[in-house]
Amino acid sequence: MSDADLRTHSALHVLKGAVQRVLGTEWTASVFVSGERGRLTVQAERKPTGEELRRIEEEANAVMREGAEVLEFEMEREEAEKHFGEAIYDVFPVPKEVSLLRIVRIPDWNVNCCREKHVENTSEIGEIQLEGTRFRNNKQLLEISFRLLNQ
């Protein structure tokens, strides 16, 4: 994974936390990373307002400036589910036969099963700029595209 991909993928976790706080979303449907650009797709009931998008970008960038620790660890599936609940999963399921989960956690912000590598703290990401959204009402999916700003 390139440095840009690593930073962009890590930014997805921060962005997801901001989207959850501002819009109340729970489930990620898909993610996409290509160099310094990324896209987060979440289940949502409606298209966000311009003010909500501004708050999402602002909250995500605040967490990145704060330099929050990004923890990566493994947990037995049963223990992880007891501790974190269903919040660790996304729409795309982890196969039932997988008993040891790799968890990425930004304390008080985001927790997810994830097998990718991540930065050690959010200040390594830099900042992001939202580039656009697409709301697909028929599927109740919101796509948020962003790019990394130069550090």
Secondary structure, DSSP 4 states (H G I P E B T S, - for coil): --HHHHHHHHHHHHHHHHHHHHH----EEEEEEETTEEEEEEE-SSPPPHHHHHHHHHHHHHHHHHT-B-EEEEEEHHHHHHHHGGGG--SSPPPTT--EEEEEEETTTEEEE--S---SBGGGT-EEEEEEEEEETTTTEEEEEEEEEP-
